[in-house]
Amino acid sequence: MKSVLAGLLVVTGVACSSDDEASNGREYAAEIRENFLESCRGAGGEDSYCLCVLEGLEGEYTQEEFIDVEVEMAASGATPPFITGLTTRCA
């Protein structure tokens, strides 16, 4: 699972460039969703796992909070407990 989490951090670089695409509060902008799923699959995640994690993140974090969490994870190397639990539940 660590390799999948590491792959998810790639999303932020592109996610920040899509600020003009507004999230509807429950689902992130299409570009962020696509980048997340592509990164997750590229890190070895199955489709069902990647979608489970994405939907869990959308249920917990707004799009802006998600981007902030990813930036924090990249800077600190620490994974928030919610995300660790989510990846375990989805596996």
N, C-alpha and C positions, 0 to 999 in steps of 0.2 A: 503494500500500500504506500510505502514511502515514495517509491518512484512515481506513482500516480500523483501524489500530492506535490512532488517537485515539479511535475509537468504542468500542474494547474497554475503555478506561479507565472507561467509564460503569458497567461491571459491578460494580465495587467497592462503590459506594454501596448497592446492594441485596444484594450478596453478604455483606457484613458483618452484615446483619440476619438471615441464615439460619444462624447458628451452631448452632441446635438441630437442624439437619438434618446428620447425620454423613455424611461421605464414606466410601465403602468402600475407600479407598486407591487405586483406579484410576479411578474415575469420580466427578466432583463431584456434590454434591447437585443434585436436579432443578431447583430454582429458579435455581441458579448457572448450570447448563448452558443453561437456557432464556434467561436474561438475556444470557449471553454470545452465544448464537446470534442472538438478536434484535438486539443491539447491532452485531454483525458484519454482519448482513444490512442493517441500517439505514445502515451506513457504506459500503454498496456491495459487500459480499462475496457471492459466489455460495454456495449451500448446501454444495457439495462443498468449497470453500475453507474456509468457516467451520468445518465439521465436522473437516476435516483439522487445522486449527490447534488446535481444542479438544482433539482426541484427542492431539495432540502435547504440549500443555500438561499434560494428565492423565497422560501417560507420564513426564513430567519432574518435575512439581511435585505435592506433596500439595495438597489444597484449601487448607490454611492457608498453605502457601508461595506458592500462586498469589495469594491475597489480599494477602500481604505484598509480592510482586513488583509487583502492580498499584498498591499504595499508594506504593511506591518510584518507580515509573515516573511516577505523577502528580506526585510531589513534585519529582523531578529532571528530568523531561522526557527522560530517557535510556532507551533500550530495550536490555535485556540482549542480548548476542550470540546466545544460544540462541534467543530469540524472533525476532530479525531473521532468522536462518538458517531457522527454522521457517516464517515467513511467505513467505520466498523459495521454499522447497521446495514449499509447498502451492499457490503461485500457478500 
